[in-house]
Amino acid sequence: MSVQPEQIRRTTAPEIARRKGGEPIVSLTSYHAHTAAIVDRYADFILVGDSLGMVMHGMESTVGVPMDLMIMHGRAVVRGTKRALIVVDMPFGSYEESPNVAFRNAAEIMKETQCGAVKLEGGARMSETIHFLTQRGIPVMAHVGLTPQSTHTLGGFKTQGRDEDSWPAHIHDIKAVAEAGAFAVVVEGVVEPLAVEMTKAVDIPTIGIGASPACDGQILVLEDMLGLTPWVPKFVKQYGALGEAIEAAVKDYAAEVRERSFPGPEHVYKPKT
């Protein structure tokens, strides 16, 4: 009797939600199929972040990222993976106008990419929209603290919560998105003691980035942790130096082409003898 291969099943948003207080949740960003296939072996969820505008396309911020770009990269990541939950960022301008507009765009992202959830930025001000989406079958990951799409109003990428008087507003934000139905929430760029309090305040997992090890999980931009970007924030630990390795390889290739040592005999085709 033949043995059927073990079927690989994708992680779902409810499964991530149930990880509150348990084994830490592992996540990274990914924007293309080949890196996603590697990350898929180790991550619980993969975020197709609108950070791709800056990392992949040289934009100064995430504000200029269009829907079609998110969908294109989202499709690639889904195609390259089998087990991780894929979450796709809703870009700036695709959800703020109204819950109805947000639903239409979130539904398009999910249908076109086959992802398992979307992420949107904003706390209490987005709670009505989060509730509207989740009641209509769209799993939503929230994003509070430093929200990159709001850098023009925040005055840049500024750490949040340095002034303890601002903490109640952040606590209110995270409670609001949890009560609205978000299955998890990214907590970005906040001082560590505030991140601890925010994690305690809700019964959904908090995913830290520049926050605290007390969060229920962590996420980093893949290219940052691999050493592929020229500058990284304080909260990034670089686990590789791929930028240096790529430059060394390109330098060696250029030198060999110029001295005509590449292609060598082993790299060219011979006629039949």
C-alpha positions as CSV (number, residue, x, y, z in Angstrom):
1,M,0.0,0.0,0.0
2,S,1.4,3.4,-1.0
3,V,2.0,5.9,1.7
4,Q,0.5,9.3,1.1
5,P,2.8,12.2,1.6
6,E,2.1,14.4,4.6
7,Q,-0.2,17.3,3.5
8,I,1.2,20.7,4.4
9,R,-1.5,23.0,5.7
10,R,-1.2,26.8,6.0
11,T,-1.3,28.5,9.3
12,T,-4.5,30.5,9.8
13,A,-5.3,33.8,11.4
14,P,-7.3,32.1,14.3
15,E,-4.3,29.9,15.0
16,I,-2.1,32.9,15.3
17,A,-4.7,34.5,17.6
18,R,-4.6,31.5,19.9
19,R,-0.8,31.9,20.4
20,K,-1.3,34.8,22.9
21,G,1.1,34.2,25.8
22,G,2.5,31.0,24.3
23,E,5.5,30.1,22.3
24,P,6.7,33.4,20.7
25,I,5.4,34.0,17.1
26,V,8.1,34.3,14.4
27,S,7.6,36.6,11.5
28,L,9.6,38.3,8.8
29,T,8.7,40.4,5.7
30,S,9.1,39.0,2.3
31,Y,8.4,40.5,-1.2
32,H,9.3,37.7,-3.7
33,A,8.9,34.0,-4.1
34,H,12.4,32.8,-3.7
35,T,13.1,34.5,-0.3
36,A,9.5,33.6,0.9
37,A,10.2,30.0,0.2
38,I,13.2,30.1,2.6
39,V,11.3,32.1,5.3
40,D,8.3,29.8,5.0
41,R,10.3,27.0,6.6
42,Y,10.7,28.9,9.9
43,A,8.2,31.7,10.2
44,D,4.6,31.4,11.5
45,F,3.4,34.3,9.3
46,I,5.0,36.3,6.5
47,L,4.2,40.0,6.0
48,V,4.2,41.4,2.5
49,G,4.8,44.8,3.9
50,D,4.4,48.1,2.1
51,S,8.0,48.6,3.2
52,L,8.7,47.1,-0.2
53,G,8.3,50.6,-1.6
54,M,11.4,51.6,0.3
55,V,13.3,48.4,0.3
56,M,12.6,47.2,-3.3
57,H,11.7,50.3,-5.2
58,G,13.7,53.1,-3.6
59,M,10.9,55.2,-2.3
60,E,11.5,57.6,0.5
61,S,8.5,56.4,2.5
62,T,5.6,53.9,2.2
63,V,3.1,56.5,1.3
64,G,3.5,56.2,-2.5
65,V,3.0,52.4,-2.7
66,P,0.0,51.6,-4.9
67,M,-2.5,48.7,-4.6
68,D,-1.3,46.9,-7.8
69,L,2.3,46.7,-6.4
70,M,1.1,45.1,-3.2
71,I,-1.0,42.6,-5.2
72,M,1.9,41.8,-7.5
73,H,4.3,41.1,-4.6
74,G,1.6,39.4,-2.6
75,R,1.0,36.9,-5.4
76,A,4.7,36.1,-5.6
77,V,5.0,35.4,-1.9
78,V,1.9,33.2,-1.9
79,R,3.2,31.2,-4.8
80,G,6.6,30.7,-3.1
81,T,5.1,29.4,0.2
82,K,3.2,26.5,1.6
83,R,2.8,26.7,5.4
84,A,3.0,30.3,6.8
85,L,0.1,32.6,7.0
86,I,0.6,35.4,4.4
87,V,-0.5,38.8,5.5
88,V,-0.6,41.7,3.0
89,D,-0.4,45.3,3.9
90,M,-3.2,47.6,2.8
91,P,-1.4,50.6,1.3
92,F,-1.9,54.2,2.2
93,G,-5.2,55.6,0.8
94,S,-6.8,52.1,0.3
95,Y,-8.8,52.0,3.6
96,E,-8.9,55.3,5.4
97,E,-11.9,56.8,3.5
98,S,-14.6,54.6,4.8
99,P,-15.2,51.0,5.9
100,N,-16.9,50.3,2.6
101,V,-13.9,51.4,0.6
102,A,-11.6,49.4,2.9
103,F,-13.7,46.3,2.4
104,R,-13.7,46.6,-1.4
105,N,-9.9,47.0,-1.4
106,A,-9.2,44.3,1.2
107,A,-11.4,41.9,-0.7
108,E,-9.5,42.6,-3.9
109,I,-6.2,42.0,-2.2
110,M,-7.4,38.7,-0.8
111,K,-9.0,37.5,-4.0
112,E,-6.1,38.5,-6.2
113,T,-3.3,37.2,-4.0
114,Q,-5.0,34.4,-2.1
115,C,-3.4,35.7,1.1
116,G,-4.9,34.8,4.5
117,A,-5.2,38.3,6.1
118,V,-4.6,42.0,5.6
119,K,-2.9,44.5,7.8
120,L,-3.8,48.1,8.3
121,E,-2.4,50.9,10.4
122,G,-4.1,53.0,13.1
123,G,-5.6,52.5,16.5
124,A,-8.9,53.7,17.8
125,R,-9.6,55.8,14.6
126,M,-9.6,52.5,12.6
127,S,-11.6,50.4,15.0
128,E,-14.9,50.9,13.1
129,T,-13.2,49.8,9.9
130,I,-11.6,46.8,11.5
131,H,-14.9,45.7,12.9
132,F,-16.6,46.2,9.5
133,L,-14.0,44.0,7.8
134,T,-13.8,41.2,10.3
135,Q,-17.6,40.9,10.4
136,R,-17.5,40.4,6.6
137,G,-14.8,37.6,6.6
138,I,-11.6,39.6,6.3
139,P,-9.0,38.7,9.0
140,V,-7.3,41.9,10.1
141,M,-3.9,42.4,11.7
142,A,-3.7,45.9,13.3
143,H,-0.6,48.1,13.6
144,V,-0.2,50.7,16.3
145,G,2.6,52.8,17.9
146,L,4.8,54.2,15.2
147,T,2.7,53.9,12.0
148,P,5.0,54.5,9.0
149,Q,2.1,55.7,6.7
150,S,1.6,58.6,9.1
151,T,5.2,59.8,9.2
152,H,4.1,63.1,7.6
153,T,1.9,63.9,10.5
154,L,4.2,62.3,13.1
155,G,7.1,64.4,11.8
156,G,9.2,61.4,10.8
157,F,10.0,57.9,12.1
158,K,9.9,58.9,15.8
159,T,9.9,56.6,18.8
160,Q,6.6,56.6,20.5
161,G,6.0,56.7,24.3
162,R,9.1,58.6,25.4
163,D,6.8,60.9,27.3
164,E,4.8,58.8,29.8
165,D,1.9,61.1,29.5
166,S,1.3,59.7,26.0
167,W,0.9,56.1,27.3
168,P,-2.8,56.2,27.9
169,A,-3.5,57.1,24.3
170,H,-1.4,54.1,23.1
171,I,-3.1,51.8,25.5
172,H,-6.5,53.0,24.3
173,D,-5.4,52.4,20.7
174,I,-4.4,48.8,21.2
175,K,-7.5,48.0,23.3
176,A,-9.7,49.5,20.6
177,V,-8.3,47.4,17.7
178,A,-8.5,44.2,19.9
179,E,-12.1,44.9,20.8
180,A,-12.9,45.6,17.1
181,G,-11.8,42.1,16.1
182,A,-8.2,42.2,15.0
183,F,-6.6,38.8,15.5
184,A,-3.1,40.3,16.2
185,V,-1.4,43.6,16.4
186,V,2.0,44.9,15.3
187,V,3.5,47.2,18.0
188,E,6.2,49.3,16.3
189,G,8.7,51.8,17.6
190,V,7.6,52.2,21.2
191,V,9.6,52.4,24.4
192,E,10.0,49.0,26.0
193,P,7.9,49.6,29.2
194,L,5.0,50.9,27.2
195,A,5.2,47.8,24.9
196,V,5.0,45.6,28.0
197,E,1.9,47.4,29.2
198,M,0.3,47.3,25.8
199,T,0.9,43.5,25.6
200,K,-0.7,43.0,29.0
201,A,-3.7,45.2,28.0
202,V,-5.1,42.9,25.3
203,D,-5.9,39.2,24.8
204,I,-4.6,39.1,21.2
205,P,-0.9,38.6,20.3
206,T,1.3,41.6,20.0
207,I,4.0,41.4,17.4
208,G,7.0,43.7,18.3
209,I,9.2,45.6,16.0
210,G,11.3,48.0,18.0
211,A,9.2,47.3,21.0
212,S,10.0,44.6,23.7
213,P,10.9,40.9,24.0
214,A,7.8,40.7,26.2
215,C,5.7,41.0,23.0
216,D,4.0,37.7,21.9
217,G,6.1,37.6,18.7
218,Q,8.6,39.6,16.7
219,I,9.0,40.8,13.1
220,L,11.8,42.4,11.2
221,V,12.3,43.5,7.6
222,L,14.1,40.6,6.0
223,E,16.6,42.8,4.0
224,D,17.5,44.7,7.2
225,M,18.3,41.6,9.2
226,L,20.3,40.1,6.3
227,G,22.5,43.1,6.0
228,L,21.2,44.1,2.5
229,T,20.3,47.7,3.4
230,P,22.8,50.5,4.0
231,W,21.2,51.8,7.2
232,V,19.1,50.0,9.8
233,P,17.2,51.3,12.9
234,K,18.5,50.7,16.4
235,F,16.1,47.8,16.9
236,V,17.4,45.7,14.1
237,K,19.9,42.9,14.7
238,Q,21.8,41.9,11.6
239,Y,22.0,38.1,11.3
240,G,23.9,38.2,8.0
241,A,26.1,40.4,5.9
242,L,24.7,39.6,2.5
243,G,25.3,43.1,1.1
244,E,29.0,42.6,1.5
245,A,28.9,39.1,0.1
246,I,26.9,40.3,-3.0
247,E,29.3,43.2,-3.6
248,A,32.3,40.9,-3.4
249,A,30.7,38.4,-5.9
250,V,29.9,41.2,-8.3
251,K,33.4,42.7,-8.0
252,D,35.0,39.3,-8.8
253,Y,32.6,38.7,-11.7
254,A,33.4,42.2,-13.2
255,A,37.1,41.5,-12.9
256,E,37.0,38.1,-14.5
257,V,34.9,39.5,-17.4
258,R,37.4,42.3,-18.0
259,E,40.4,39.9,-17.9
260,R,38.5,37.4,-20.1
261,S,38.9,34.6,-17.6
262,F,35.1,34.2,-17.5
263,P,33.5,32.4,-19.2
264,G,36.0,29.6,-19.0
265,P,36.1,26.3,-21.0
266,E,33.7,24.7,-18.5
267,H,31.1,27.4,-19.1
268,V,30.8,27.2,-22.9
269,Y,29.2,24.7,-25.3
270,K,31.2,22.5,-27.6
271,P,30.2,21.2,-31.0
272,K,29.6,17.5,-31.5
273,T,32.7,15.6,-32.5
